[in-house]
Amino acid sequence: MRIFSGIQPTGEKHLGNYIGAIRQYVEGQDRADPAIYCIVDLHAITVPFDPAELRQRVYDTAAVLLASGLEPDRCVLFRQSDVYEHTELCWLLSTVCAHGDLNRMHQFKEKSARQRELVSAGLFFYPVLQAADVLAYRAEEVPVGEDQRQHVELMRELARRFNERFGDVLVEPELRVPEVAARVMDLQEPERKMSTTVGSDSGRVYLLDDPGAIRKKFGSAVTDSGREVRRDPEKAGITNLIGIMAVATGRGEDEVEAEFADSGYGDFKKAVGEAVADYLAPVREAYPAIREDEEGLERVLSEGADRAREMASVTLADARRAMGLGPA
Ligand code: TYM
């Protein structure tokens, strides 16, 4: 089975990325043949960016993924712009994608509303490129956080439409979101997801934050005025912390509630801070040495791109043939 997922090289990666996506990538290496992970620099350029920084952010992200447990001989890790097949398939898919489909995308609506300068056509096309990323590999499973559900539904729809029109070329992938904490919320504004671009630094926990900073952020996490450590749709802050605690300590949410049934919010927040600081310690400790070796990172990415290209070019040749493009 092929697994595919993508991650943006923007900013520093946070706990939401880790819990929603990265830990699933690591686990996918045991099940997939192969597990394919892509750093999506072409998606990152759909909003304002600094070209000199972009390359560095790709290395940062590659280093975070390796520090988290991706192993280059057990997965394919590469940079999106190294494999031209993605952009070609994006164009081919655009012909079976309705303008209205893209207009409905929540992420486009949110991001375009925030854009002060130009709302690029690239931002509008973002989901089509994302569909191409996955469909180019005929991947069967896409591990992501809950916020990507609509994008995965669209790629399934595009695969179906393409196949109906041109024959059985593409594979409809399945969404895979974590059972617990599929949407990690901002610690200061728990009605909103933790995000790289929205909200303050105190609301998001970076994977590379030192333990002191992590404890402090959880210590000042916003909760409600109640006392009980219990999941409740009315208690977004506490519910979020229970999910995070469950993941960080490898237990169920019921167990976490049972353990803290007699604790106040203050003690619970303190315990979550400790648990998350421990949970992220291996990533934080492994990162600096991996990040320092840019040549090594470049080698991993370019070998990954060679393997990725081999797979994607087969799908592209089939798609072109089915659409009547190029010589017979
Ligand atoms: P990116 O880099 O914005 O997010 C990477 C992954 O992190 C997940 N995530 C979260 N999960 C839980 N709680 C949160 N608060 C949270 N914030 C982010 C995202 O769901 C994502 O899985 N569009 C993709 C990148 C992409 C992609 C692809 C993904 C491009 N092509 C193909 C899958 C397949 C994105 O949002 O990346």
Residues whose N, C-alpha, C, O or C-beta is under 5 A from the ligand:
A	BS01	TYM	F4 S5 G6 I7 Q8 G16 N17 G20 A21 V40 Q130 D133 P143 V144 G145 E146 D147 Q148 A181 A182 R183 V184 M185 K193 M194
